[in-house]
Amino acid sequence: MAFTIAQGHPIPELEPGDTGAFTIDIGSDVPISGQQEWIGVSFPAGVTFPQPGGEVRYIAAGGSVNQPLTPHWDPNSRQLRFQHVLHLNDGTPEQNGSYSVSIQALPDTAPGFVELDNALEIAGWKASLEIEIFGPAQGGNSASVQRPADRTYWAWGADRWETSSAGTYDLPGARIPLRVGGSPARGALFVATFSAEAIVGSPDKNTAVFLDVLFGGNLPHPVSGNHRYLSVSGNEWNSHTTLRIMRFAPQTARQDATAQVKVTTGSNVGVAGIQNWVLKIERYNL
């Protein structure tokens, strides 16, 4: 009889200090029904089994069983052990499940992959464990989502909008109503893409158009002190695209997060215009 053991997918992605879970899959070359085995996990440096609150659960393939197991955690050796009665290819409702194990990234863990060979073990059969840590990069920030957007919104227009006056303007029609909050607490990560044909000119050829996608009146990221959408372009219409990100933490209070494209023209603008634009918002619920 030979066991197989492997980390399940997807690989968990955590920010420093965050808690999540990874899964373990076990198989056998022969049916097993009712055999009790110890399963071990050695935690790599940079992550730990949460204390208190860490859990180990067995979840059957069809979801008919979701059973808490008793974890035995040794903080000195950084090893976790738990027992389970195996059901592999035996035709029972409990067969061929996976084990969900809590994990926490330490607050000072650097971004990157945290991994350890031979970290998972059953009856002498071993496999590696891998966790991905996300956090601020040098001079910036990062985020990752391992799923498609929960919802995608679109707005577009072909009409030409123009002005010869300095100021800040709502681009007509470039607005998508959004909201966050609720019970249970709900947040969202919004990714905005705006693309348009645009033009700007001035008598001294020294002006610019600034463009933002505000969420509930709040500035997104990244926004520096000189985030130009376009500069003087020789009185020619050209295509330009910008990308912005906005994150609302989970909350119970309802909050307006409506996306609105704002256009700001420089003080000595001669003419500025936008036409044939598209606004796309991707929503990832938190």
C-alpha positions in Angstrom: 0.0 0.0 0.0 1.3 3.4 -1.0 0.0 6.8 0.1 0.2 10.0 -1.8 0.1 13.4 -0.1 0.2 16.9 -1.7 -0.8 20.5 -1.1 -4.1 21.4 -2.7 -4.8 24.3 -4.9 -4.9 27.2 -4.9 -1.8 28.2 -3.1 -2.8 30.6 -0.3 -1.9 34.3 -0.7 -1.5 36.3 2.5 -0.4 39.7 3.6 1.9 39.9 6.6 -0.2 39.3 9.7 -3.1 37.8 7.8 -4.7 34.5 8.6 -5.9 32.0 5.9 -5.9 28.3 5.2 -4.3 25.7 2.9 -5.5 22.3 1.9 -3.9 18.8 2.0 -4.9 16.0 -0.4 -4.3 12.4 0.4 -4.6 9.4 -1.8 -3.8 5.7 -1.9 -3.2 3.0 -4.5 -5.8 0.7 -2.8 -9.2 1.5 -1.2 -8.9 2.3 2.5 -11.9 2.3 4.9 -11.6 3.2 8.6 -7.8 3.2 8.9 -6.5 5.8 11.5 -3.4 7.7 10.6 -1.4 10.6 11.9 -0.8 13.5 9.5 2.0 16.0 10.1 2.7 19.5 9.0 6.0 21.4 9.5 5.5 25.1 9.1 8.1 27.1 7.1 9.8 30.1 8.6 7.6 33.2 8.3 4.3 31.5 8.9 2.7 29.7 11.9 -0.3 27.9 13.1 -2.6 30.5 14.6 -2.9 30.5 18.3 -5.6 30.8 19.5 -8.2 30.1 16.8 -6.3 27.7 14.5 -8.4 24.9 13.0 -8.0 21.7 11.1 -11.0 20.4 9.3 -11.8 17.4 7.1 -14.1 18.2 4.2 -15.5 15.3 2.1 -15.3 15.5 -1.7 -19.1 16.0 -2.0 -19.3 18.4 0.9 -21.5 16.1 3.0 -18.9 16.0 5.8 -17.2 19.0 7.3 -15.5 17.6 10.4 -13.3 19.5 12.9 -10.2 17.6 14.0 -8.0 18.0 17.1 -4.8 19.9 16.3 -1.6 19.1 18.3 0.7 22.1 17.8 4.3 22.3 19.1 5.5 26.0 18.8 9.1 25.0 19.5 9.4 22.5 16.6 6.8 24.4 14.6 5.1 21.1 13.9 1.4 20.4 13.7 0.0 16.8 14.0 -3.6 15.5 13.8 -5.3 12.1 13.5 -8.0 11.0 11.2 -9.8 7.9 10.2 -9.2 7.6 6.4 -11.8 6.8 3.8 -10.2 6.6 0.3 -12.1 5.2 -2.7 -14.3 3.1 -0.4 -17.6 4.3 -1.7 -18.7 6.0 1.6 -19.9 9.6 1.9 -16.7 10.4 3.7 -14.3 9.3 1.0 -11.7 11.3 -0.9 -11.9 14.6 1.0 -9.3 17.2 1.8 -7.9 18.7 5.0 -8.1 22.5 5.6 -5.4 23.8 7.9 -5.3 27.3 9.3 -2.1 29.4 8.7 -1.0 32.8 9.6 1.8 35.0 8.1 4.0 36.6 10.7 3.8 40.5 10.8 7.4 40.8 9.7 7.4 38.2 6.9 8.9 39.7 3.7 6.9 39.5 0.4 7.6 36.4 -1.7 7.2 32.7 -1.6 7.5 30.8 1.7 8.2 27.1 1.1 9.5 24.0 2.8 10.3 20.6 1.3 8.9 17.5 3.0 6.6 19.7 5.1 3.6 17.4 4.8 3.7 13.8 5.9 1.6 10.7 6.3 3.1 7.3 7.1 6.5 8.3 5.8 5.2 9.8 2.6 6.1 13.5 2.2 5.4 16.6 0.1 6.3 20.2 0.1 4.3 23.3 1.3 4.2 26.7 -0.4 2.6 30.0 0.7 2.8 33.3 -1.2 3.2 36.5 0.9 2.0 39.8 -0.5 2.9 43.2 0.9 4.3 46.6 0.0 7.0 46.4 -2.6 10.0 48.8 -2.6 8.5 52.2 -3.3 5.0 50.9 -3.9 2.2 48.5 -3.1 0.8 45.3 -4.4 -2.3 43.1 -4.3 -3.3 39.8 -5.8 -6.7 38.2 -6.5 -6.9 34.5 -7.4 -10.3 34.6 -9.1 -12.2 36.5 -11.8 -13.9 39.7 -10.9 -17.1 39.2 -9.0 -18.7 41.8 -11.3 -17.6 44.0 -14.2 -19.3 47.3 -15.1 -19.1 49.3 -18.3 -20.0 52.8 -19.5 -19.1 54.4 -22.8 -19.9 57.4 -25.0 -19.0 58.7 -28.4 -20.0 62.4 -28.0 -17.2 64.9 -28.0 -16.7 66.9 -24.8 -14.7 70.1 -25.1 -13.8 73.1 -23.0 -11.6 76.1 -23.3 -11.7 77.0 -19.6 -9.5 75.9 -16.7 -11.3 73.9 -14.1 -12.4 70.4 -12.9 -15.4 68.8 -14.7 -17.4 65.6 -14.5 -17.1 63.9 -17.8 -20.8 63.5 -18.9 -22.0 60.0 -18.7 -18.8 58.5 -17.3 -20.4 57.5 -14.1 -21.1 54.0 -12.6 -23.2 53.8 -9.4 -21.4 51.6 -6.8 -21.9 50.9 -3.0 -20.0 48.9 -0.3 -20.9 47.8 3.2 -23.7 45.7 4.6 -24.3 42.8 6.9 -22.2 40.7 7.1 -19.4 43.3 6.6 -18.6 43.9 2.9 -15.8 45.6 1.2 -14.4 45.7 -2.3 -11.3 46.2 -4.4 -12.2 48.2 -7.6 -10.0 48.3 -10.6 -10.9 51.1 -13.1 -9.7 51.3 -16.7 -10.5 54.4 -18.7 -9.6 54.8 -22.4 -10.4 57.7 -24.7 -9.4 59.8 -27.7 -8.2 63.1 -26.3 -6.7 66.5 -27.3 -5.2 69.5 -25.5 -3.7 72.7 -26.8 -2.7 76.1 -25.5 -1.2 79.3 -27.0 2.2 78.7 -25.5 2.1 74.9 -25.9 2.5 74.4 -22.2 -0.6 72.9 -20.5 -2.0 69.4 -19.6 -5.1 67.5 -18.9 -5.4 65.6 -15.6 -7.9 62.8 -15.3 -9.0 60.7 -12.3 -11.7 58.1 -11.6 -13.1 59.0 -8.2 -14.9 56.4 -6.0 -17.5 58.0 -3.8 -15.6 61.3 -4.2 -12.4 59.7 -3.0 -9.1 59.7 -5.0 -7.9 56.3 -6.1 -4.4 55.0 -6.4 -1.8 55.7 -7.7 -2.1 59.5 -7.7 1.1 61.6 -7.6 1.3 65.4 -7.6 1.7 65.4 -11.4 -0.4 62.6 -12.8 -1.0 63.9 -16.3 -3.4 62.2 -18.6 -2.0 64.0 -21.6 0.1 67.0 -22.5 0.0 69.3 -25.5 -0.1 67.1 -28.5 0.2 69.3 -31.6 -3.6 69.7 -32.0 -4.0 66.0 -32.8 -6.5 63.6 -31.3 -4.7 60.6 -29.7 -5.8 57.5 -27.7 -4.8 57.4 -24.0 -5.6 54.9 -21.3 -5.3 55.1 -17.5 -5.6 52.5 -14.7 -6.7 53.2 -11.1 -7.3 51.0 -8.0 -9.5 51.7 -5.0 -9.9 49.5 -1.9 -12.7 49.7 0.6 -12.2 47.6 3.7 -15.1 45.3 4.8 -17.6 47.3 6.8 -21.2 47.1 7.9 -22.0 50.8 7.3 -23.4 51.5 3.8 -21.0 53.8 1.8 -21.4 55.3 -1.6 -18.5 54.2 -3.9 -19.9 55.6 -7.2 -17.2 55.8 -9.9 -17.0 59.2 -11.7 -14.5 60.3 -14.2 -13.1 63.8 -13.4 -11.2 65.9 -15.9 -9.0 68.9 -14.8 -7.6 71.3 -17.3 -4.5 73.5 -16.9 -4.7 77.3 -16.2 -3.6 78.3 -19.8 -5.6 75.8 -21.7 -6.7 76.8 -25.2 -8.9 73.7 -25.9 -9.2 70.3 -24.3 -11.5 67.5 -25.4 -12.4 63.9 -24.9 -14.4 61.6 -27.2 -15.0 57.9 -27.9 -14.4 56.9 -24.3 -14.9 53.7 -22.4 -14.9 53.2 -18.6 -14.6 49.7 -17.2 -14.8 48.9 -13.5 -13.9 45.4 -12.1 -15.2 44.6 -8.7 -13.6 42.1 -6.3 -15.7 41.6 -3.2 -13.8 41.5 0.1 
